Structures are given as structure tokens and as C-alpha cells.
């Protein structure tokens, strides 16, 4: 095995371990559609906390993250989401989801 392929395999293993560690630290993350994200927020009894960031390389996308009953819910939309209820919105520079 060449040193280049050994290095590539080590880098891939390192990246995999980073994702595993991040998932253990955060817990379960469910990726949902924007309409389902709004539905989940409507189930929260108190004012829900939503983390919001913008991203995208060629076009802007809007990303949202919240926690409901111990599970993190994430959605991404081409358009900014307008919520039906009062929320506590926290702006973040970036949302990174281990996948």
C-alpha cells in the first residue's frame, strides 16, 4: 500500500471518528422539511428556542435548528421561514450537522 493511499485512509478514518464523536455529544438529529419544522415548533408548550444561520455556496439557504423532547430537528430552506408563533431566535454564524 502506498503512503498516499495510507494517508487517505487515515484521513477518512479521522473524519469518520469526528462524526461519531459529534453525534455522541449532540444526540439524535432529525432532518425535516420546513413545514414539518413549523409543526414541531407548534407542539412546544413554552417559547421555543430556534438557532438560525444562512449558508450556501452559489445561492443562499436558510438553516434552522431546534430541540424538542431531546431530539434536535434541523431544516434548510431556499426561502426564509416565517413562524406562526413567538419564538426565541438565536443567530449563528454557521450550523454544522455531522453526517
Residue, then its C-alpha position, 0 to 999 in steps of 0.5 A: x500500500x502506498x503512503x498516499x493511499x495510507x494517508x487517505x485512509x487515515x484521513x477518512x478514518x479521522x473524519x469518520x471518528x469526528x462524526x461519531x464523536x459529534x453525534x455522541x455529544x449532540x444526540x439524535x438529529x432529525x432532518x425535516x422539511x420546513x413545514x414539518x419544522x413549523x409543526x414541531x415548533x407548534x407542539x412546544x408548550x413554552x417559547x421555543x428556542x430556534x438557532x438560525x444561520x444562512x449558508x450556501x455556496x452559489x445561492x443562499x439557504x436558510x438553516x434552522x435548528x431546534x430541540x424538542x423532547x431531546x431530539x434536535x430537528x434541523x431544516x434548510x430552506x431556499x426561502x426564509x421561514x416565517x413562524x406562526x408563533x413567538x419564538x426565541x431566535x438565536x443567530x449563528x454564524x454557521x450550523x454544522x450537522x455531522x453526517 
